[in-house]
């Protein structure tokens, strides 16, 4: 995070009147006393920058600015610095005293609209000012509220975050060196579309080629023979989740392997959070509710992965009588707290913002969430193995399982 170039960070500016609590808000969100706070006007004299890793958005830079309405000697110079921040802000947080929107706040809103900069209102000092309206109510001095405020803020940031920061361009190409081999196992069965491959497989092939890797595509029936015929073993093997146990059983331990859906857990979501969700499967009890969420609205086939296979594997793994329900497309329930687990599909038809929003909503509701590939690999008993290309997720999984 610390080595991420500033040009690649998401820049979020804190703007508002003097003593509206911008610096206190930054201290609350960052969990540190980054900015000096005081009741005296003009405490923030220059733009204060603070780098932070704000998952799942990634590395960001906070820009704490001097307040509007400063009547001190250096007011003009301070406000000039604040005005310059517009030029490098990806998002603006407008910190207000409650929901008070006066002339100064209207100026910021108008400038943000002119520049097409997303703006989120922060209604600070919610314990003493009215806070109804389209803003986040906060008491910045209440350190115990940090997690709650941070979750709400992340949800709103995900909604407005520029697409360049929401979309992670690498699918699999960054996992192994250029010019190394990548073998992909693609089943051709009654679920495969006639005459073509499904989108995740096509995207993975293209991504590997974009990274100048040597791609070999085989069916599972030819995998062992193809692997044995290679003079140089592949650096990575990727398979459809439905044959993950076959791949693991037939892939030497020195070759990294994973699934297409696990690749999408990283591309479209927060892979660590999805792994944490899968690790809770063993805790399910009789009568627990599980929601399976599919992005596609396809017609379910006889042995559909989401409606037939995953429910069957879940019950076989847990031995519990689970209550399983399904949603598809953009439908996603509001009352998430009635579920004990949410299983999201790979999300190849979702943009990253939507998947992250679902993860965030589950986090706020205290409900574990995972995705098809991560879930299936856990149900097959091979999740630790297929997380090898993703060290942070693998370490977290081992921690939860008591292996480290």
C-alpha positions as CSV (number, residue, x, y, z in Angstrom):
1,X,0.0,0.0,0.0
2,X,2.7,2.4,0.9
3,X,4.5,1.8,-2.4
4,X,1.5,2.6,-4.5
5,X,2.3,5.7,-6.6
6,X,0.2,8.7,-5.7
7,X,-1.1,8.9,-9.3
8,X,-2.7,5.5,-8.9
9,X,-4.5,6.3,-5.6
10,X,-8.1,7.3,-5.1
11,X,-8.0,10.9,-3.9
12,X,-10.8,11.9,-1.5
13,X,-11.1,15.5,-0.4
14,X,-12.6,16.7,2.9
15,X,-14.2,20.1,2.5
16,X,-16.5,22.3,4.6
17,X,-16.7,25.3,6.9
18,X,-14.1,26.0,9.5
19,X,-14.8,23.9,12.6
20,X,-17.3,21.7,10.9
21,X,-15.2,18.7,12.0
22,X,-13.3,17.7,8.9
23,X,-10.1,16.8,10.7
24,X,-12.0,15.0,13.5
25,X,-13.8,13.0,10.8
26,X,-10.5,12.1,9.2
27,X,-9.1,11.0,12.5
28,X,-12.1,8.9,13.1
29,X,-12.0,7.1,9.7
30,X,-8.3,6.6,9.7
31,X,-8.2,5.4,13.3
32,X,-5.3,7.8,14.0
33,X,-4.7,11.3,15.1
34,X,-3.7,12.4,11.6
35,X,-4.9,16.0,11.8
36,X,-4.6,18.5,14.7
37,X,-8.1,19.5,15.9
38,X,-9.0,22.6,17.8
39,X,-12.0,24.9,18.4
40,X,-9.8,27.7,17.1
41,X,-10.5,28.8,13.5
42,X,-7.9,28.1,10.9
43,X,-6.2,25.1,12.6
44,X,-5.8,23.3,9.3
45,X,-3.4,25.7,7.5
46,X,-2.5,23.6,4.5
47,X,-3.8,20.5,2.8
48,X,-3.1,17.5,5.0
49,X,-2.5,14.2,3.1
50,X,-3.0,10.8,4.7
51,X,-2.6,7.5,2.9
52,X,-4.8,4.6,3.9
53,X,-5.7,1.2,2.6
54,X,-9.4,1.3,2.6
55,X,-10.6,-2.2,1.6
56,X,-12.2,-3.1,-0.7
57,X,-11.4,0.1,-2.6
58,X,-7.7,-0.2,-2.1
59,X,-5.1,2.5,-1.6
60,X,-6.5,6.0,-1.2
61,X,-5.2,9.5,-0.2
62,X,-7.3,11.7,2.1
63,X,-7.0,15.4,1.4
64,X,-7.9,17.4,4.6
65,X,-8.4,21.0,3.5
66,X,-8.7,24.4,5.2
67,X,-12.2,25.4,6.0
68,X,-14.4,27.9,4.2
69,X,-15.4,31.0,6.3
70,X,-11.9,31.4,7.8
71,X,-11.5,35.1,8.9
72,X,-7.8,34.9,9.9
73,X,-4.9,36.7,8.3
74,X,-4.0,33.7,6.1
75,X,-7.5,32.9,5.1
76,X,-7.0,33.9,1.4
77,X,-3.9,31.7,1.1
78,X,-5.6,28.8,2.8
79,X,-8.7,29.0,0.6
80,X,-6.5,29.1,-2.5
81,X,-4.9,25.8,-1.4
82,X,-8.4,24.4,-0.8
83,X,-9.6,25.5,-4.3
84,X,-6.6,23.8,-5.9
85,X,-7.7,20.5,-4.3
86,X,-10.6,20.3,-6.7
87,X,-8.0,19.6,-9.5
88,X,-6.9,16.3,-7.9
89,X,-10.0,15.1,-6.1
90,X,-11.8,12.0,-7.3
91,X,-14.4,12.3,-4.7
92,X,-15.4,15.1,-2.3
93,X,-16.8,14.6,1.2
94,X,-18.6,17.7,2.2
95,X,-18.5,17.9,6.0
96,X,-21.4,20.0,7.5
97,X,-22.6,20.9,10.9
98,X,-25.6,18.7,10.9
99,X,-27.6,19.1,7.7
100,X,-27.0,22.8,7.4
101,X,-26.4,23.7,3.7
102,X,-25.6,27.4,3.5
103,X,-23.8,29.5,0.9
104,X,-20.4,27.9,1.5
105,X,-21.8,24.4,1.2
106,X,-23.8,25.3,-1.9
107,X,-20.5,26.7,-3.5
108,X,-18.8,23.3,-3.0
109,X,-21.8,21.4,-4.3
110,X,-22.0,23.6,-7.4
111,X,-18.2,23.3,-8.1
112,X,-18.4,19.6,-7.7
113,X,-21.3,19.4,-10.1
114,X,-19.5,21.6,-12.7
115,X,-16.4,19.4,-12.5
116,X,-18.4,16.2,-12.4
117,X,-16.8,15.2,-9.1
118,X,-18.9,12.8,-7.0
119,X,-19.9,14.4,-3.7
120,X,-21.0,12.8,-0.4
121,X,-22.4,14.9,2.4
122,X,-21.3,14.2,6.0
123,X,-23.7,15.5,8.6
124,X,-21.3,15.9,11.5
125,X,-22.0,16.7,15.1
126,X,-25.2,14.6,14.9
127,X,-25.5,14.7,18.6
128,X,-26.3,18.4,18.7
129,X,-27.6,19.3,15.2
130,X,-30.5,18.0,13.0
131,X,-29.2,15.4,10.5
132,X,-32.2,14.4,8.3
133,X,-31.5,14.3,4.6
134,X,-29.2,12.7,2.1
135,X,-26.0,12.6,4.2
136,X,-24.2,10.3,6.6
137,X,-24.9,11.3,10.2
138,X,-21.7,11.2,12.3
139,X,-20.4,12.2,15.7
140,X,-16.7,12.4,14.8
141,X,-15.6,12.5,18.4
142,X,-17.3,9.1,19.2
143,X,-14.4,6.7,18.6
144,X,-16.7,3.7,19.4
145,X,-18.8,4.4,16.2
146,X,-15.8,4.1,13.8
147,X,-16.7,0.6,12.4
148,X,-20.4,1.6,11.9
149,X,-19.5,4.9,10.2
150,X,-16.7,3.3,8.1
151,X,-19.1,0.6,6.7
152,X,-21.7,3.2,5.7
153,X,-19.0,5.4,4.2
154,X,-17.5,2.5,2.2
155,X,-21.0,1.6,0.9
156,X,-21.5,5.2,-0.4
157,X,-17.9,5.4,-1.8
158,X,-18.5,2.2,-3.8
159,X,-21.6,3.8,-5.4
160,X,-19.8,6.9,-6.6
161,X,-16.2,5.7,-7.0
162,X,-14.8,6.3,-10.6
163,X,-14.8,3.2,-12.7
164,X,-11.0,3.2,-13.1
165,X,-10.6,2.5,-9.4
166,X,-13.6,0.1,-9.1
167,X,-12.5,-2.1,-12.0
168,X,-9.4,-4.2,-11.5
169,X,-8.0,-4.9,-15.0
170,X,-6.1,-8.1,-14.2
171,X,-7.9,-11.4,-14.1
172,X,-5.1,-14.0,-14.1
173,X,-2.2,-12.5,-16.2
174,X,-0.5,-10.9,-13.2
175,X,-0.3,-14.2,-11.2
176,X,2.6,-15.7,-13.1
177,X,5.5,-14.3,-15.2
178,X,5.2,-13.3,-18.8
179,X,5.9,-16.1,-21.3
180,X,5.1,-18.8,-18.7
181,X,2.6,-21.5,-19.4
182,X,-1.1,-21.3,-18.3
183,X,-3.2,-24.4,-18.7
184,X,-7.0,-24.1,-18.6
185,X,-9.3,-27.1,-18.0
186,X,-12.7,-26.4,-19.6
187,X,-15.4,-29.0,-19.4
188,X,-17.6,-29.4,-22.5
189,X,-20.8,-30.8,-21.2
190,X,-24.6,-30.2,-21.4
191,X,-24.2,-26.9,-19.5
192,X,-21.6,-25.5,-22.0
193,X,-23.1,-23.2,-24.6
194,X,-23.2,-24.8,-28.0
195,X,-20.3,-23.8,-30.2
196,X,-18.7,-21.3,-27.8
197,X,-17.1,-20.9,-24.4
198,X,-18.6,-19.0,-21.5
199,X,-17.6,-15.5,-20.7
200,X,-15.2,-16.2,-17.7
201,X,-13.2,-18.7,-19.8
202,X,-13.0,-16.3,-22.7
203,X,-11.9,-13.4,-20.5
204,X,-9.2,-15.6,-18.8
205,X,-7.8,-16.7,-22.1
206,X,-7.7,-13.1,-23.4
207,X,-6.2,-11.8,-20.1
208,X,-3.4,-14.4,-20.2
209,X,-2.6,-13.6,-23.8
210,X,-2.6,-9.9,-23.0
211,X,0.2,-10.7,-20.5
212,X,2.1,-12.6,-23.2
213,X,1.6,-16.0,-21.6
214,X,1.4,-19.3,-23.4
215,X,-2.1,-20.7,-23.0
216,X,-3.1,-24.3,-23.4
217,X,-6.8,-25.2,-23.3
218,X,-8.0,-28.8,-22.7
219,X,-11.0,-30.8,-21.5
220,X,-10.6,-32.6,-18.2
221,X,-10.6,-36.0,-20.1
222,X,-7.3,-34.9,-21.9
223,X,-5.8,-33.0,-19.0
224,X,-3.4,-35.6,-17.6
225,X,-2.1,-36.5,-21.1
226,X,-1.7,-32.9,-22.1
227,X,0.2,-32.1,-18.8
228,X,2.5,-35.1,-19.3
229,X,3.3,-34.1,-22.9
230,X,4.5,-30.6,-21.9
231,X,8.3,-30.3,-21.9
232,X,8.0,-27.4,-19.4
233,X,5.2,-27.6,-16.8
234,X,2.7,-24.7,-16.7
235,X,3.1,-22.1,-14.0
236,X,-0.6,-22.0,-13.4
237,X,-3.6,-24.3,-14.0
238,X,-7.1,-22.9,-14.0
239,X,-10.3,-25.0,-14.1
240,X,-14.0,-24.9,-13.9
241,X,-15.1,-25.1,-10.3
242,X,-17.1,-28.3,-11.0
243,X,-13.9,-30.3,-11.7
244,X,-11.8,-28.6,-9.0
245,X,-11.3,-31.8,-7.0
246,X,-10.2,-33.6,-10.2
247,X,-7.7,-30.8,-11.0
248,X,-6.2,-30.8,-7.5
249,X,-5.9,-34.6,-7.5
250,X,-4.0,-34.6,-10.8
251,X,-1.9,-31.5,-10.5
252,X,1.6,-31.8,-9.0
253,X,2.0,-29.8,-5.8
254,X,4.7,-27.5,-7.2
255,X,2.2,-26.2,-9.8
256,X,-0.2,-23.5,-8.7
257,X,-3.8,-24.0,-9.5
258,X,-7.1,-22.2,-9.0
259,X,-10.6,-21.9,-10.6
260,X,-12.2,-19.4,-12.9
261,X,-14.7,-18.4,-10.3
262,X,-12.0,-17.7,-7.7
263,X,-10.3,-15.5,-10.2
264,X,-13.5,-13.6,-10.4
265,X,-13.7,-13.4,-6.6
266,X,-10.6,-11.2,-6.8
267,X,-11.6,-9.3,-10.0
268,X,-15.1,-8.4,-9.0
269,X,-15.1,-8.5,-5.3
270,X,-13.0,-8.8,-2.1
271,X,-11.5,-12.3,-2.2
272,X,-10.4,-12.2,1.5
273,X,-14.0,-11.4,2.6
274,X,-15.4,-14.1,0.3
275,X,-12.9,-16.7,1.8
276,X,-13.9,-15.7,5.3
277,X,-17.5,-16.4,4.3
278,X,-16.7,-19.8,3.0
279,X,-14.9,-20.7,6.2
280,X,-18.2,-20.3,8.1
281,X,-19.9,-23.2,6.2
282,X,-19.0,-25.6,9.0
283,X,-20.9,-23.5,11.5
284,X,-24.3,-23.9,9.7
285,X,-27.1,-25.5,11.7
286,X,-30.4,-27.1,11.0
287,X,-32.9,-24.5,9.8
288,X,-30.3,-21.9,8.8
289,X,-31.2,-19.9,5.8
290,X,-28.8,-19.7,2.8
291,X,-29.3,-17.3,-0.1
292,X,-27.8,-18.2,-3.5
293,X,-27.6,-15.1,-5.7
294,X,-27.1,-15.5,-9.5
295,X,-26.3,-12.6,-11.7
296,X,-27.7,-14.4,-14.8
297,X,-31.4,-14.9,-15.5
298,X,-30.7,-18.1,-17.5
299,X,-33.1,-21.0,-17.7
300,X,-32.0,-23.5,-15.0
301,X,-30.9,-26.9,-16.5
302,X,-31.6,-30.3,-14.9
303,X,-28.4,-30.3,-12.8
304,X,-27.9,-26.5,-12.5
305,X,-24.9,-25.5,-10.5
306,X,-26.6,-22.9,-8.4
307,X,-30.1,-24.4,-7.9
308,X,-29.1,-28.1,-7.7
309,X,-25.4,-28.9,-7.2
310,X,-24.4,-26.3,-4.6
311,X,-27.5,-27.0,-2.4
312,X,-26.7,-30.7,-2.7
313,X,-23.1,-30.3,-1.8
314,X,-23.9,-28.0,1.0
315,X,-26.2,-30.5,2.6
316,X,-23.7,-33.3,2.1
317,X,-20.9,-31.3,3.6
318,X,-22.8,-30.0,6.6
319,X,-25.3,-32.8,7.2
320,X,-27.8,-30.1,8.1
321,X,-31.3,-29.4,6.9
322,X,-30.8,-26.0,5.4
323,X,-33.4,-23.6,4.0
324,X,-32.0,-22.5,0.6
325,X,-33.5,-19.7,-1.5
326,X,-32.5,-18.1,-4.7
327,X,-32.5,-14.6,-6.4
328,X,-31.2,-13.7,-9.9
329,X,-30.3,-10.7,-12.0
330,X,-30.1,-7.5,-10.1
331,X,-32.5,-8.6,-7.4
332,X,-30.9,-8.6,-3.9
333,X,-33.0,-8.7,-0.7
334,X,-33.0,-5.8,1.8
335,X,-33.6,-8.1,4.8
336,X,-30.3,-9.8,4.7
337,X,-30.1,-10.4,8.4
338,X,-32.4,-13.4,8.2
339,X,-29.7,-15.3,6.4
340,X,-26.8,-17.2,7.9
341,X,-24.8,-17.3,4.6
342,X,-25.0,-15.6,1.1
343,X,-23.4,-17.3,-1.9
344,X,-22.9,-15.0,-4.8
345,X,-22.2,-16.4,-8.3
346,X,-18.9,-15.5,-9.9
347,X,-20.3,-12.2,-11.0
348,X,-19.1,-12.3,-14.6
349,X,-22.2,-10.3,-15.6
350,X,-21.9,-7.8,-12.7
351,X,-19.7,-4.8,-12.6
352,X,-17.3,-4.7,-9.6
353,X,-19.3,-1.9,-8.0
354,X,-22.4,-4.1,-7.7
355,X,-20.5,-7.1,-6.2
356,X,-18.7,-4.8,-3.8
357,X,-22.0,-3.3,-2.8
358,X,-23.4,-6.7,-2.0
359,X,-20.4,-7.6,0.0
360,X,-20.6,-4.4,1.9
361,X,-24.4,-4.8,2.6
362,X,-23.8,-8.3,3.9
363,X,-21.0,-7.0,6.1
364,X,-23.3,-4.3,7.5
365,X,-25.9,-7.0,8.2
366,X,-23.3,-9.2,9.9
367,X,-24.0,-12.0,7.3
368,X,-21.0,-14.0,5.8
369,X,-20.8,-13.9,2.0
370,X,-18.8,-16.1,-0.4
371,X,-18.9,-16.9,-4.1
372,X,-19.5,-20.0,-6.2
373,X,-15.9,-20.9,-6.8
374,X,-14.7,-20.3,-3.3
375,X,-17.7,-22.1,-1.8
376,X,-17.4,-25.1,-4.1
377,X,-13.7,-25.5,-3.4
378,X,-14.4,-25.4,0.4
379,X,-17.2,-28.0,-0.1
380,X,-14.8,-30.2,-2.0
381,X,-12.1,-29.8,0.7
382,X,-9.5,-28.2,-1.6
383,X,-9.8,-24.5,-0.9
384,X,-6.5,-24.1,0.8
385,X,-4.8,-25.6,-2.3
386,X,-6.5,-23.4,-4.9
387,X,-5.8,-20.2,-2.9
388,X,-2.0,-20.6,-3.4
389,X,-2.0,-17.9,-6.1
390,X,-3.5,-15.5,-3.6
391,X,-1.3,-15.5,-0.5
392,X,-3.3,-13.0,1.6
393,X,-6.5,-14.9,1.2
394,X,-4.8,-18.2,1.8
395,X,-3.2,-16.9,5.0
396,X,-6.5,-15.6,6.3
397,X,-8.2,-19.0,5.5
398,X,-5.5,-20.8,7.4
399,X,-5.9,-18.4,10.4
400,X,-9.6,-19.1,10.6
401,X,-9.1,-22.9,10.3
402,X,-6.4,-22.7,13.0
403,X,-3.6,-23.9,10.7
404,X,-1.3,-20.9,11.5
